[in-house]
Amino acid sequence: MAGFIGVENVMLGRHAASRDEVLRDLADKACELGVTSNSDAVYRSFLQREDMGPTGMMEGFAIPHAKSSAITAATIIVYKNGSKLVWPSFDEQPVDICVALLVPDGEAGTTHIKLLSKTAVLLMDDDFKSLLRDADDAEAIVRAINERLEEE
């Protein structure tokens, strides 16, 4: 279950001022990556999911996700912000690192659930969280995610 992320999907050293700005950046990146031609629809999908409940996990990490017919291929985008932002989370702490999931509507019950489950497990792994937090190397981040997605 790899191949959802490449070096071009890693956004390092960002300077968003709000959760909504992060979500807009992620939607625009999806358009740049060619997995959508409608960044507004993807942005709206992120916002709809955020309205359903927290995507912030623990210790500054979030898993925002969008399911939309405007998305043509399942994709992971990593977003590292330079400062922590107010973001509803399970530990009520601000967020500075997102592992965003973008999935076509038709894969909502399959790929989406598998990616969400595996990503949530990754963010419970202290070694993985440390690697993600400390790495400024997109290749290292991509390698770590792809290796762990392949694990059963």
N, C-alpha and C positions, 0 to 999 in steps of 0.2 A: 504494500500500500504506500509506495513512494511516488515521487514524480509530481507532487502537487506544489512544489516550491523550487525555485532556482535562485541564483544569486541576485537576479534582477527583482526578486520579490521581497528583498530585505531593505527596509527603510531605516537607516541609522542616522543618529544625530539630528532628529527632527525637533521642531520648536513650536508645537501646537500650544494654544492657550486654553483649549477646552476639549471636552470629549467630542462634541459635535465637529470641531475642526479636525480631529483625528479621523472620525468617520468619513468626513468629506475627503480628506487626503487619501484614505483607503479606497474609496469609490473612484476617485480620479486615477489612482494607481492601477486599479482593475481595468480601466479604460486604456491606459498606457500599455498595459500588458496584453491587451487584445482579448480579454475574457469577457468584455462587455463593450457595447457601443453606446450604452446609456448610463453614464455615471450617476445621473439624478435618480434613476430607478434603483440602482444599487444603494445609494445613500438613503433613500426612503426605506428600503428593506432593512438596512442597519438600524435606522431609527425605530421602525416598527418592532424589531426584536428587542431593542433596548427598553421600549415601553412595556414589554411583557415581564421584565424582571432583570436583576443584575447579571451582567456578563463579566463583571469584575470578580476575580477569584480571590486569591490571598496574596499578601506580600508584594503588592504592586503590579500584578499581572491581570490581564483581562483576555477574554476570548469573544470578541464581538463576532457575530456571524450574520450573513445575509443569504437568504434563499430567494431566488428570483428567476423568472423566465428570461430576464435580461442578461443573465450570466450564462455563458456558453460552455464553460469548463470549470470543474472543481479546482480551487486554488487556495493556497495559504499565503498570506502576506504577514511578515513580521514588521512591527513598527516600534521603534525605540525612541521615546521622547526625552528631551534633555531635562525636563522637570516633571514632577508628579502632578497629576491632574485630579480634580474632583471627578469621581466615577463610582456609581453605586457598585459596591463589592460585598462579598460575604463577610470580610473582616472589617468593613467600613473604613478601609484605608485607601488613600489615593493610588492612582495607577500611572505607571510610566512605560510599561511594556505590553504590547498587544500581539497576540497570535490570532490574526483574523482569518475566518473561514468564509469562503464564498462558494456557493453551491447552486447549480441549476435546479429549478423547481422539480424537474423529473427525477432528481437524485436525492430528494429531501428525506426519504425514509431509509435510504441505504448509505450512500457515500457520506452524507451529512452526519448521520448518527455515528458512523464509524470514526470519522475525523474528529468529531466533537468528543467522543469517548476517549480516543487515543490522546488527543491534545490535553484533555483534563487530567489524564494519568501522567502525562509528561510534566505538567505543572505541579504535580505532587512530589516529583523527584527532585531532591535538593541539589544533586549534581547537575541536572539539566538546567534548573533555575539559575544556579551559579554561572554556568557556562553562558546562558543567554544574557544574564545581567552583565557579565564581565566582558563578553566578546564584542570587539569592534571590527570583526572580520566576517563579512557576509558569507564567505565560503565555509567557515567553521560552523556558523549557525545552520546553514543549509545541510551540511553533512550530518550534524547532530540530529536535526529533525528527521531527515530521510532515513538515517540508520535506525532511529527509534520507531518510526512508523512501520518499518519492515519487521520489527520484532513482534512476535505473537504473544 
